[in-house]
Amino acid sequence: MQTSLNQKELYIQYFEELKSRIIQKKLNRATPIHGSIGIAIVMALYVVGLVFLQNMWPIWSVLYFFVLTVELGFISHDILHHQYFRNPKMNERVASVTANLLIWISHSWWTEKHNVGHHTFTNSDIHDTDIRDYDEIFTWNSWKFPIFHRYKRLLFWCVTPLVYPNLIIRSWIHILEQRKYGEMFFSIGYICILPTAFILAFGFFHGILCFIVLTFLVWVHLAFVFMVNHIWMEIIDGKKVREYAWIDLQTRTSRNILGGECIHQIFGWLNKQIEHHLFPRISRYRIRAVSLEVRKFAKEKWLPYHEVSFREAIREIYNTLRTGKTL
């Protein structure tokens, strides 16, 4: 649906009104103390895990570092949205450790890809680099494999974790092409920490096996967390995406996942995807209060606000895949 100029002006006014409410309640402030404490706790637990790794059972070590690595993924995402620190240099320094060193993703590449490409042009069939990750992997035009395309609704769930190694490969391409030597140093350091620690603790075979299982679990978790945020929601014509006002674009294309504290922690609070897309710099520590304001405002102004259970989100995604449409 194309938004007319008058509608766009109205939606711009809506967003300014909503933003003023958020600012008035001081929900837009950064959370450097909360963020720093959270980062310090995760980093301390990571070091403790490395020190006592040889005293753990292999299965417990995998689960332990799985939880920490997923949380580091969420922390890196938050940091690169400047949710904790307003100083760009501080964000880059911390992200070099949390992203490059500990989850093997280039922070500069992710910022350009996700913050700019995805958040600015959410669900644009041309510009959104995040949904194109799925499109490049799961569509017939890229795979040129009709059987896969035909059974995508089933095979999708098995192949989805391949999104993450695809990100790692593209991170390294970016680092090498842009000659990001600092990031290269930290990314090489990743190999020297966790894989090496597993090998030293459990021997070569069992150490490699533990690391592979850990990595696969992280891939699956993060892939499914990001997957449910936008698939099935409206796809925007790339030639018309700039005709949409910010609040109109983000509420049309984002989905919230209902649930209690457990769901919030599993999703790193990204289950509040509508609020996150409207205000990417607002910290997860304030997102619950922001969500109450946005939900109330959307009801007042008759704006889209799609919020479903995880089970319902999976059903919607399956139905999308069954239609044969691209993601």
LOVEX-819514 format. One record per residue (C-alpha): residue number from 1; residue in one letter; x, y, z. Coordinates in steps of 0.05 Angstrom, whole numbers, plus 5000, padded with zeros to 4 digits. Example, Ala and Ser with C-alpha at 12.3 -4.5 7.8 and 13.67 -1.06 7.14 Angstrom:
LOVEX-819514
pos: 1, code: A, east: 5246, north: 4910, up: 5156
pos: 2, code: S, east: 5273, north: 4979, up: 5143
end
This chain:
LOVEX-819514
pos: 1, code: M, east: 5000, north: 5000, up: 5000
pos: 2, code: Q, east: 5030, north: 5066, up: 4979
pos: 3, code: T, east: 5028, north: 5122, up: 5030
pos: 4, code: S, east: 5004, north: 5189, up: 5003
pos: 5, code: L, east: 5040, north: 5254, up: 5020
pos: 6, code: N, east: 4985, north: 5276, up: 5068
pos: 7, code: Q, east: 4987, north: 5210, up: 5104
pos: 8, code: K, east: 5062, north: 5214, up: 5109
pos: 9, code: E, east: 5059, north: 5283, up: 5140
pos: 10, code: L, east: 5007, north: 5257, up: 5190
pos: 11, code: Y, east: 5051, north: 5198, up: 5208
pos: 12, code: I, east: 5111, north: 5244, up: 5217
pos: 13, code: Q, east: 5070, north: 5284, up: 5267
pos: 14, code: Y, east: 5049, north: 5219, up: 5301
pos: 15, code: F, east: 5121, north: 5199, up: 5311
pos: 16, code: E, east: 5141, north: 5267, up: 5338
pos: 17, code: E, east: 5084, north: 5262, up: 5388
pos: 18, code: L, east: 5104, north: 5192, up: 5409
pos: 19, code: K, east: 5177, north: 5212, up: 5414
pos: 20, code: S, east: 5159, north: 5272, up: 5458
pos: 21, code: R, east: 5123, north: 5225, up: 5506
pos: 22, code: I, east: 5183, north: 5180, up: 5510
pos: 23, code: I, east: 5230, north: 5239, up: 5523
pos: 24, code: Q, east: 5183, north: 5269, up: 5573
pos: 25, code: K, east: 5185, north: 5205, up: 5614
pos: 26, code: K, east: 5261, north: 5202, up: 5606
pos: 27, code: L, east: 5259, north: 5134, up: 5573
pos: 28, code: N, east: 5307, north: 5154, up: 5518
pos: 29, code: R, east: 5367, north: 5162, up: 5563
pos: 30, code: A, east: 5428, north: 5116, up: 5555
pos: 31, code: T, east: 5442, north: 5065, up: 5609
pos: 32, code: P, east: 5518, north: 5064, up: 5616
pos: 33, code: I, east: 5516, north: 5038, up: 5688
pos: 34, code: H, east: 5468, north: 4981, up: 5674
pos: 35, code: G, east: 5504, north: 4966, up: 5609
pos: 36, code: S, east: 5573, north: 4967, up: 5640
pos: 37, code: I, east: 5551, north: 4921, up: 5697
pos: 38, code: G, east: 5520, north: 4873, up: 5648
pos: 39, code: I, east: 5582, north: 4871, up: 5604
pos: 40, code: A, east: 5628, north: 4863, up: 5665
pos: 41, code: I, east: 5587, north: 4804, up: 5693
pos: 42, code: V, east: 5586, north: 4767, up: 5626
pos: 43, code: M, east: 5661, north: 4779, up: 5615
pos: 44, code: A, east: 5678, north: 4757, up: 5686
pos: 45, code: L, east: 5637, north: 4693, up: 5677
pos: 46, code: Y, east: 5672, north: 4681, up: 5611
pos: 47, code: V, east: 5741, north: 4685, up: 5643
pos: 48, code: V, east: 5718, north: 4641, up: 5701
pos: 49, code: G, east: 5693, north: 4590, up: 5652
pos: 50, code: L, east: 5760, north: 4589, up: 5615
pos: 51, code: V, east: 5798, north: 4581, up: 5680
pos: 52, code: F, east: 5756, north: 4524, up: 5707
pos: 53, code: L, east: 5740, north: 4492, up: 5639
pos: 54, code: Q, east: 5781, north: 4429, up: 5652
pos: 55, code: N, east: 5741, north: 4417, up: 5716
pos: 56, code: M, east: 5674, north: 4417, up: 5679
pos: 57, code: W, east: 5639, north: 4360, up: 5645
pos: 58, code: P, east: 5641, north: 4372, up: 5570
pos: 59, code: I, east: 5565, north: 4378, up: 5564
pos: 60, code: W, east: 5561, north: 4429, up: 5620
pos: 61, code: S, east: 5618, north: 4469, up: 5589
pos: 62, code: V, east: 5581, north: 4472, up: 5523
pos: 63, code: L, east: 5517, north: 4495, up: 5556
pos: 64, code: Y, east: 5555, north: 4546, up: 5599
pos: 65, code: F, east: 5590, north: 4579, up: 5540
pos: 66, code: F, east: 5527, north: 4574, up: 5498
pos: 67, code: V, east: 5490, north: 4619, up: 5546
pos: 68, code: L, east: 5548, north: 4668, up: 5550
pos: 69, code: T, east: 5560, north: 4670, up: 5475
pos: 70, code: V, east: 5487, north: 4683, up: 5460
pos: 71, code: E, east: 5486, north: 4739, up: 5511
pos: 72, code: L, east: 5550, north: 4768, up: 5480
pos: 73, code: G, east: 5513, north: 4769, up: 5414
pos: 74, code: F, east: 5456, north: 4809, up: 5444
pos: 75, code: I, east: 5505, north: 4855, up: 5480
pos: 76, code: S, east: 5543, north: 4868, up: 5415
pos: 77, code: H, east: 5478, north: 4884, up: 5380
pos: 78, code: D, east: 5459, north: 4933, up: 5436
pos: 79, code: I, east: 5528, north: 4966, up: 5437
pos: 80, code: L, east: 5529, north: 4977, up: 5362
pos: 81, code: H, east: 5462, north: 5012, up: 5369
pos: 82, code: H, east: 5495, north: 5059, up: 5420
pos: 83, code: Q, east: 5446, north: 5037, up: 5474
pos: 84, code: Y, east: 5496, north: 5039, up: 5530
pos: 85, code: F, east: 5548, north: 5090, up: 5510
pos: 86, code: R, east: 5538, north: 5153, up: 5468
pos: 87, code: N, east: 5612, north: 5158, up: 5452
pos: 88, code: P, east: 5623, north: 5123, up: 5385
pos: 89, code: K, east: 5696, north: 5107, up: 5402
pos: 90, code: M, east: 5675, north: 5073, up: 5466
pos: 91, code: N, east: 5624, north: 5030, up: 5429
pos: 92, code: E, east: 5676, north: 5010, up: 5377
pos: 93, code: R, east: 5727, north: 4990, up: 5430
pos: 94, code: V, east: 5678, north: 4948, up: 5469
pos: 95, code: A, east: 5649, north: 4917, up: 5406
pos: 96, code: S, east: 5719, north: 4897, up: 5383
pos: 97, code: V, east: 5720, north: 4850, up: 5443
pos: 98, code: T, east: 5647, north: 4827, up: 5447
pos: 99, code: A, east: 5636, north: 4821, up: 5372
pos: 100, code: N, east: 5703, north: 4808, up: 5337
pos: 101, code: L, east: 5740, north: 4772, up: 5393
pos: 102, code: L, east: 5684, north: 4731, up: 5424
pos: 103, code: I, east: 5631, north: 4718, up: 5370
pos: 104, code: W, east: 5674, north: 4727, up: 5307
pos: 105, code: I, east: 5632, north: 4781, up: 5273
pos: 106, code: S, east: 5662, north: 4846, up: 5245
pos: 107, code: H, east: 5631, north: 4903, up: 5284
pos: 108, code: S, east: 5642, north: 4955, up: 5230
pos: 109, code: W, east: 5611, north: 4910, up: 5177
pos: 110, code: W, east: 5551, north: 4894, up: 5222
pos: 111, code: T, east: 5539, north: 4967, up: 5236
pos: 112, code: E, east: 5536, north: 4984, up: 5162
pos: 113, code: K, east: 5494, north: 4923, up: 5144
pos: 114, code: H, east: 5445, north: 4921, up: 5202
pos: 115, code: N, east: 5440, north: 4991, up: 5230
pos: 116, code: V, east: 5438, north: 5026, up: 5162
pos: 117, code: G, east: 5413, north: 4974, up: 5112
pos: 118, code: H, east: 5362, north: 4939, up: 5156
pos: 119, code: H, east: 5337, north: 4992, up: 5204
pos: 120, code: T, east: 5332, north: 5047, up: 5152
pos: 121, code: F, east: 5298, north: 5005, up: 5099
pos: 122, code: T, east: 5262, north: 4952, up: 5140
pos: 123, code: N, east: 5234, north: 4896, up: 5096
pos: 124, code: S, east: 5250, north: 4932, up: 5032
pos: 125, code: D, east: 5257, north: 4879, up: 4978
pos: 126, code: I, east: 5316, north: 4917, up: 4950
pos: 127, code: H, east: 5352, north: 4952, up: 5007
pos: 128, code: D, east: 5342, north: 4911, up: 5070
pos: 129, code: T, east: 5407, north: 4873, up: 5077
pos: 130, code: D, east: 5380, north: 4830, up: 5135
pos: 131, code: I, east: 5321, north: 4799, up: 5099
pos: 132, code: R, east: 5365, north: 4791, up: 5038
pos: 133, code: D, east: 5408, north: 4744, up: 5080
pos: 134, code: Y, east: 5350, north: 4696, up: 5080
pos: 135, code: D, east: 5332, north: 4712, up: 5008
pos: 136, code: E, east: 5402, north: 4697, up: 4983
pos: 137, code: I, east: 5403, north: 4630, up: 5019
pos: 138, code: F, east: 5332, north: 4606, up: 5012
pos: 139, code: T, east: 5305, north: 4629, up: 4945
pos: 140, code: W, east: 5306, north: 4593, up: 4879
pos: 141, code: N, east: 5340, north: 4650, up: 4842
pos: 142, code: S, east: 5401, north: 4644, up: 4885
pos: 143, code: W, east: 5403, north: 4569, up: 4896
pos: 144, code: K, east: 5378, north: 4551, up: 4826
pos: 145, code: F, east: 5353, north: 4486, up: 4857
pos: 146, code: P, east: 5278, north: 4476, up: 4843
pos: 147, code: I, east: 5270, north: 4419, up: 4893
pos: 148, code: F, east: 5295, north: 4463, up: 4950
pos: 149, code: H, east: 5250, north: 4519, up: 4928
pos: 150, code: R, east: 5190, north: 4473, up: 4924
pos: 151, code: Y, east: 5201, north: 4445, up: 4994
pos: 152, code: K, east: 5227, north: 4509, up: 5026
pos: 153, code: R, east: 5171, north: 4508, up: 5078
pos: 154, code: L, east: 5204, north: 4445, up: 5107
pos: 155, code: L, east: 5278, north: 4452, up: 5091
pos: 156, code: F, east: 5280, north: 4524, up: 5115
pos: 157, code: W, east: 5281, north: 4504, up: 5188
pos: 158, code: C, east: 5341, north: 4458, up: 5178
pos: 159, code: V, east: 5382, north: 4506, up: 5136
pos: 160, code: T, east: 5367, north: 4570, up: 5175
pos: 161, code: P, east: 5429, north: 4563, up: 5220
pos: 162, code: L, east: 5472, north: 4572, up: 5157
pos: 163, code: V, east: 5455, north: 4646, up: 5160
pos: 164, code: Y, east: 5505, north: 4655, up: 5217
pos: 165, code: P, east: 5567, north: 4624, up: 5182
pos: 166, code: N, east: 5547, north: 4665, up: 5122
pos: 167, code: L, east: 5554, north: 4727, up: 5165
pos: 168, code: I, east: 5622, north: 4705, up: 5189
pos: 169, code: I, east: 5647, north: 4694, up: 5118
pos: 170, code: R, east: 5622, north: 4762, up: 5097
pos: 171, code: S, east: 5652, north: 4794, up: 5159
pos: 172, code: W, east: 5720, north: 4767, up: 5139
pos: 173, code: I, east: 5711, north: 4790, up: 5067
pos: 174, code: H, east: 5696, north: 4860, up: 5094
pos: 175, code: I, east: 5756, north: 4859, up: 5141
pos: 176, code: L, east: 5804, north: 4838, up: 5085
pos: 177, code: E, east: 5776, north: 4884, up: 5032
pos: 178, code: Q, east: 5774, north: 4945, up: 5078
pos: 179, code: R, east: 5840, north: 4927, up: 5111
pos: 180, code: K, east: 5812, north: 4931, up: 5181
pos: 181, code: Y, east: 5876, north: 4907, up: 5214
pos: 182, code: G, east: 5853, north: 4921, up: 5285
pos: 183, code: E, east: 5790, north: 4880, up: 5274
pos: 184, code: M, east: 5832, north: 4826, up: 5240
pos: 185, code: F, east: 5875, north: 4821, up: 5303
pos: 186, code: F, east: 5815, north: 4811, up: 5348
pos: 187, code: S, east: 5781, north: 4763, up: 5300
pos: 188, code: I, east: 5843, north: 4719, up: 5296
pos: 189, code: G, east: 5844, north: 4721, up: 5372
pos: 190, code: Y, east: 5776, north: 4686, up: 5372
pos: 191, code: I, east: 5810, north: 4622, up: 5346
pos: 192, code: C, east: 5862, north: 4627, up: 5401
pos: 193, code: I, east: 5813, north: 4631, up: 5458
pos: 194, code: L, east: 5752, north: 4585, up: 5460
pos: 195, code: P, east: 5771, north: 4530, up: 5409
pos: 196, code: T, east: 5841, north: 4526, up: 5439
pos: 197, code: A, east: 5813, north: 4524, up: 5510
pos: 198, code: F, east: 5767, north: 4466, up: 5493
pos: 199, code: I, east: 5824, north: 4427, up: 5460
pos: 200, code: L, east: 5870, north: 4438, up: 5520
pos: 201, code: A, east: 5815, north: 4418, up: 5569
pos: 202, code: F, east: 5786, north: 4356, up: 5534
pos: 203, code: G, east: 5837, north: 4335, up: 5482
pos: 204, code: F, east: 5836, north: 4348, up: 5408
pos: 205, code: F, east: 5777, north: 4304, up: 5386
pos: 206, code: H, east: 5730, north: 4319, up: 5444
pos: 207, code: G, east: 5751, north: 4392, up: 5446
pos: 208, code: I, east: 5734, north: 4402, up: 5373
pos: 209, code: L, east: 5669, north: 4364, up: 5381
pos: 210, code: C, east: 5648, north: 4408, up: 5440
pos: 211, code: F, east: 5665, north: 4471, up: 5401
pos: 212, code: I, east: 5626, north: 4448, up: 5340
pos: 213, code: V, east: 5564, north: 4431, up: 5383
pos: 214, code: L, east: 5570, north: 4497, up: 5419
pos: 215, code: T, east: 5576, north: 4537, up: 5354
pos: 216, code: F, east: 5517, north: 4501, up: 5323
pos: 217, code: L, east: 5472, north: 4515, up: 5384
pos: 218, code: V, east: 5491, north: 4589, up: 5381
pos: 219, code: W, east: 5477, north: 4591, up: 5307
pos: 220, code: V, east: 5408, north: 4560, up: 5316
pos: 221, code: H, east: 5389, north: 4604, up: 5374
pos: 222, code: L, east: 5409, north: 4670, up: 5344
pos: 223, code: A, east: 5382, north: 4652, up: 5275
pos: 224, code: F, east: 5313, north: 4636, up: 5303
pos: 225, code: V, east: 5312, north: 4698, up: 5347
pos: 226, code: F, east: 5325, north: 4744, up: 5288
pos: 227, code: M, east: 5281, north: 4704, up: 5241
pos: 228, code: V, east: 5215, north: 4716, up: 5278
pos: 229, code: N, east: 5222, north: 4791, up: 5278
pos: 230, code: H, east: 5202, north: 4808, up: 5206
pos: 231, code: I, east: 5186, north: 4747, up: 5163
pos: 232, code: W, east: 5112, north: 4746, up: 5143
pos: 233, code: M, east: 5106, north: 4820, up: 5156
pos: 234, code: E, east: 5094, north: 4867, up: 5098
pos: 235, code: I, east: 5147, north: 4870, up: 5044
pos: 236, code: I, east: 5159, north: 4941, up: 5020
pos: 237, code: D, east: 5172, north: 4959, up: 4947
pos: 238, code: G, east: 5244, north: 4984, up: 4947
pos: 239, code: K, east: 5226, north: 5039, up: 4897
pos: 240, code: K, east: 5173, north: 5067, up: 4944
pos: 241, code: V, east: 5204, north: 5055, up: 5012
pos: 242, code: R, east: 5224, north: 5128, up: 5020
pos: 243, code: E, east: 5151, north: 5148, up: 5013
pos: 244, code: Y, east: 5136, north: 5118, up: 5081
pos: 245, code: A, east: 5142, north: 5157, up: 5146
pos: 246, code: W, east: 5186, north: 5125, up: 5199
pos: 247, code: I, east: 5130, north: 5103, up: 5246
pos: 248, code: D, east: 5089, north: 5076, up: 5188
pos: 249, code: L, east: 5146, north: 5035, up: 5160
pos: 250, code: Q, east: 5168, north: 5005, up: 5226
pos: 251, code: T, east: 5099, north: 4986, up: 5252
pos: 252, code: R, east: 5081, north: 4953, up: 5186
pos: 253, code: T, east: 5143, north: 4911, up: 5182
pos: 254, code: S, east: 5159, north: 4889, up: 5253
pos: 255, code: R, east: 5129, north: 4836, up: 5298
pos: 256, code: N, east: 5130, north: 4831, up: 5374
pos: 257, code: I, east: 5132, north: 4764, up: 5410
pos: 258, code: L, east: 5089, north: 4757, up: 5472
pos: 259, code: G, east: 5115, north: 4724, up: 5535
pos: 260, code: G, east: 5141, north: 4733, up: 5605
pos: 261, code: E, east: 5210, north: 4742, up: 5633
pos: 262, code: C, east: 5235, north: 4677, up: 5603
pos: 263, code: I, east: 5217, north: 4698, up: 5532
pos: 264, code: H, east: 5249, north: 4766, up: 5544
pos: 265, code: Q, east: 5315, north: 4735, up: 5565
pos: 266, code: I, east: 5315, north: 4683, up: 5509
pos: 267, code: F, east: 5304, north: 4738, up: 5458
pos: 268, code: G, east: 5351, north: 4789, up: 5491
pos: 269, code: W, east: 5290, north: 4835, up: 5493
pos: 270, code: L, east: 5289, north: 4836, up: 5417
pos: 271, code: N, east: 5219, north: 4806, up: 5422
pos: 272, code: K, east: 5199, north: 4879, up: 5431
pos: 273, code: Q, east: 5219, north: 4889, up: 5358
pos: 274, code: I, east: 5169, north: 4944, up: 5343
pos: 275, code: E, east: 5196, north: 4988, up: 5399
pos: 276, code: H, east: 5267, north: 4970, up: 5380
pos: 277, code: H, east: 5257, north: 4992, up: 5308
pos: 278, code: L, east: 5222, north: 5056, up: 5327
pos: 279, code: F, east: 5276, north: 5074, up: 5377
pos: 280, code: P, east: 5339, north: 5033, up: 5362
pos: 281, code: R, east: 5381, north: 5070, up: 5413
pos: 282, code: I, east: 5335, north: 5057, up: 5472
pos: 283, code: S, east: 5366, north: 5007, up: 5519
pos: 284, code: R, east: 5336, north: 4939, up: 5533
pos: 285, code: Y, east: 5334, north: 4962, up: 5606
pos: 286, code: R, east: 5280, north: 5013, up: 5587
pos: 287, code: I, east: 5245, north: 4976, up: 5532
pos: 288, code: R, east: 5189, north: 4947, up: 5575
pos: 289, code: A, east: 5166, north: 5017, up: 5596
pos: 290, code: V, east: 5173, north: 5042, up: 5524
pos: 291, code: S, east: 5131, north: 4983, up: 5500
pos: 292, code: L, east: 5073, north: 5004, up: 5545
pos: 293, code: E, east: 5076, north: 5074, up: 5515
pos: 294, code: V, east: 5080, north: 5050, up: 5442
pos: 295, code: R, east: 5024, north: 4999, up: 5450
pos: 296, code: K, east: 4979, north: 5052, up: 5481
pos: 297, code: F, east: 4997, north: 5103, up: 5427
pos: 298, code: A, east: 4985, north: 5053, up: 5370
pos: 299, code: K, east: 4916, north: 5039, up: 5398
pos: 300, code: E, east: 4900, north: 5113, up: 5403
pos: 301, code: K, east: 4922, north: 5127, up: 5331
pos: 302, code: W, east: 4898, north: 5062, up: 5299
pos: 303, code: L, east: 4968, north: 5043, up: 5280
pos: 304, code: P, east: 4989, north: 4971, up: 5264
pos: 305, code: Y, east: 5016, north: 4935, up: 5325
pos: 306, code: H, east: 5027, north: 4861, up: 5310
pos: 307, code: E, east: 5041, north: 4822, up: 5374
pos: 308, code: V, east: 5035, north: 4746, up: 5376
pos: 309, code: S, east: 5061, north: 4685, up: 5414
pos: 310, code: F, east: 5123, north: 4650, up: 5390
pos: 311, code: R, east: 5081, north: 4592, up: 5367
pos: 312, code: E, east: 5036, north: 4637, up: 5326
pos: 313, code: A, east: 5097, north: 4672, up: 5296
pos: 314, code: I, east: 5124, north: 4604, up: 5273
pos: 315, code: R, east: 5057, north: 4588, up: 5242
pos: 316, code: E, east: 5057, north: 4654, up: 5204
pos: 317, code: I, east: 5127, north: 4642, up: 5178
pos: 318, code: Y, east: 5109, north: 4571, up: 5155
pos: 319, code: N, east: 5049, north: 4598, up: 5117
pos: 320, code: T, east: 5093, north: 4650, up: 5085
pos: 321, code: L, east: 5142, north: 4597, up: 5062
pos: 322, code: R, east: 5085, north: 4554, up: 5036
pos: 323, code: T, east: 5063, north: 4609, up: 4989
pos: 324, code: G, east: 5131, north: 4605, up: 4955
pos: 325, code: K, east: 5142, north: 4680, up: 4965
pos: 326, code: T, east: 5212, north: 4706, up: 4978
pos: 327, code: L, east: 5228, north: 4729, up: 5048
end
